[in-house]
Amino acid sequence: MAVSYKKLFKMLIDRDMKKKDFREFVGISYSTLNKLEKGENTNVEVLERICLKLSCGIDDIMEILPDSPDNGTGRGVE
């Protein structure tokens, strides 16, 4: 399964918040921001901090995408 943080970055656009300002406001490192941008795994504590700072729920910043035959996992929909 893949994770998408597109909802988070759309929220930042809607709030007119630059990525640098977001990173400083939440207190995450540049490498953690890069992980979010690439849809890579990150610590649940980071996601919790983001939600608390932005006053939102986890489903407002991310979504879990099901495996598909073309995402490179070698597993199709079961």
C-alpha positions as CSV (number, residue, x, y, z in Angstrom):
1,M,0.0,0.0,0.0
2,A,1.1,3.5,-0.8
3,V,0.6,6.7,1.2
4,S,-0.3,10.0,-0.3
5,Y,0.1,13.4,1.5
6,K,-1.4,15.4,-1.4
7,K,-4.2,16.4,1.0
8,L,-1.6,18.0,3.3
9,F,0.0,20.0,0.5
10,K,-3.4,21.1,-0.8
11,M,-4.2,22.3,2.7
12,L,-1.0,24.3,2.8
13,I,-2.0,26.0,-0.5
14,D,-5.5,26.7,0.8
15,R,-4.0,28.3,3.9
16,D,-1.4,30.2,1.9
17,M,1.4,28.6,3.8
18,K,4.8,28.1,2.2
19,K,6.6,24.8,2.8
20,K,9.4,26.5,4.7
21,D,6.9,28.2,7.0
22,F,5.0,24.9,7.5
23,R,8.3,23.1,8.4
24,E,9.2,25.8,11.0
25,F,5.7,26.0,12.4
26,V,5.3,22.3,12.9
27,G,9.0,21.7,13.9
28,I,10.0,19.1,11.4
29,S,13.3,18.7,9.6
30,Y,13.9,19.3,5.9
31,S,14.4,15.6,5.4
32,T,11.0,14.8,7.0
33,L,9.4,17.3,4.7
34,N,11.1,15.6,1.7
35,K,9.7,12.2,2.9
36,L,6.2,13.7,3.0
37,E,6.6,15.2,-0.5
38,K,7.7,11.8,-1.9
39,G,5.0,9.9,-0.1
40,E,7.5,7.9,2.0
41,N,6.9,6.5,5.4
42,T,7.3,8.9,8.4
43,N,6.9,8.6,12.1
44,V,3.4,8.7,13.5
45,E,4.6,11.3,16.1
46,V,5.3,13.6,13.2
47,L,1.8,13.1,11.7
48,E,0.3,13.7,15.2
49,R,2.3,16.9,15.5
50,I,1.2,18.1,12.1
51,C,-2.5,17.4,12.9
52,L,-2.3,19.2,16.3
53,K,-0.6,22.2,14.9
54,L,-3.0,22.5,11.9
55,S,-6.0,21.6,14.0
56,C,-7.1,18.8,11.7
57,G,-7.5,15.0,11.6
58,I,-5.2,12.4,10.1
59,D,-7.6,11.9,7.2
60,D,-7.3,15.6,6.4
61,I,-3.6,15.3,5.6
62,M,-3.1,11.8,4.2
63,E,-4.7,8.9,2.5
64,I,-3.7,5.3,2.0
65,L,-3.8,4.1,-1.6
66,P,-4.5,0.5,-2.4
67,D,-1.9,-1.6,-4.3
68,S,-2.4,-1.6,-8.1
69,P,-0.8,-3.7,-10.7
70,D,1.2,-0.8,-12.1
71,N,2.7,0.6,-8.9
72,G,5.8,-1.6,-8.9
73,T,4.9,-3.8,-5.9
74,G,4.3,-6.9,-8.0
75,R,1.0,-7.4,-6.2
76,G,-2.3,-6.8,-7.8
77,V,-5.6,-6.1,-6.3
78,E,-6.7,-9.1,-4.3
